[in-house]
Amino acid sequence: MAWSADAVSLLQPDAGVVLGIDLKRILASPAASMLRSQMEESGLRMTAMKGMTDWDRLGIDIEQMLVSVSAREVARTGKLTPGTADSPPALVLLKGQFNRAAMLKQLRGQAVETIENIALYAPPPEMNDKQDQRIAFLDSRTILAGDAGEVRAAIERRTAAEPAAPRKTLLARSAQLAASNEVWMLIDLPPGALRNTSSDEMASKMLEDVRAVDLGLSLASGLNLNMNLRTRSETAAQEMTGALQAMLALGAMGQMEKPEVADMMRRVQISQDVSSVRLSFNVDQESLERGIRQMRAGFSEGTVASGGAAPAPAAPREPPTPKRERNTILIEGLENGPVEIPSSPRP
């Protein structure tokens, strides 16, 4: 379900990174249902799901989440996403069912400021690392949260006679991605802004050519991940496609002893479309079920079933290196041990 135009209009006019998560659709997906049944059959409980019980205590039932960061702040901090002390300030929009009384009790019930007749609350210190976060109840089903400056600005845009809305192209792309994906992200930044987001020289060079990114993850039937990177030119797209394909091939070669991993890597498709690079990773429902069964088996044999760390498997004993004869070539590193082959004697 796509966000309403009123909700999306709360985003920064220069929003450069937007992340959307539809938790309601994720939990209703075949993948989630299958994972849930597999976990119940084995008597396992995921730690992450156990922690969600705190949300019930807080009276929070989140259905959708929207996170946005302005392009200006990405350029200033050199980071794409929030979460650390030096991350760019972010705006978070939550849709769902909220027990306001229970939440206000956790927030100590004291508004620290009021903007346009809307009370802004500060999270408790243990939930407020930066000490400048705010939470506001826009209506019975909508919560606005994030850095204080971003929350204030969003409320002012909401009540302005002629609000400065995000770019129409961004709105159209977000609506398209949200319609067909449970998780999606779009990036639209000034030229070169992505270069500083990576410390790796090769990655920085590749990112320098990227102008925009659209990413979508769908769980409606199996697992389908699609990414479109728009570059500055057709030549840049061609170079990036070749580099990514080479990196993928090398990675697959390094996983020859793990056929299941190599199979997953072979499912990644990389192609060029004029000045864009397209990446896709698609796993059908049957393959996804098989993967989850393998994961469950791994859990059962490991730490979850035993209540402690699983014993490390004994390291395989390498066969002794054969004594080399003269005029022979020794090849090592093969799966079945070293192999010695005769070589032609020098003339």
LINFEN-V225069 format. One line per field, one symbol per residue. psi: psi as a letter, one per 20 degrees, with the letter a starting at -180 (. if undefined). burial: # if it has 9 or more other ideal C-beta (glycine too) atoms within 8 Angstrom, else .. A space follows every 50 residues. Layout:
psi = ???
burial = ???
//
This chain:
psi = pqqqhhghiiqqhkphpppppnhghghiqhgggggghghhhikqppghhh iihhhghikpnphqpppqpqhghghgijqhqrirhjrqqrpppppbppnh ghghghjjjopirppljpppqpqqhijmgijkqqppohaijpppraqghh gghghhhhiqgnqnqrqhhgggghggghhjqhpqqqpnrqpihigiiqip gghggghhiphqppppppjhnbpoppppoprhrhghhgggggghhghggh ghhikhinhhghgghiippprpndjqpppqopprgghggghhghgghggh ichghijapqqpqppqppqqpqpprqlrppprjrhjrqppqqqpqq.
burial = ..#...#######.############..#######..##..#.#...... ....#..###.##########.###.#.####....##########.### .###..#.......#..#.###.....#....#####....#######.# ########.......#...##.###.##..#########...###.##.. ...################..##########....######.###..#.. ##..#......#.##.####.#..#########...###.####.#..## .##.#......................#.##......#.#.......
//
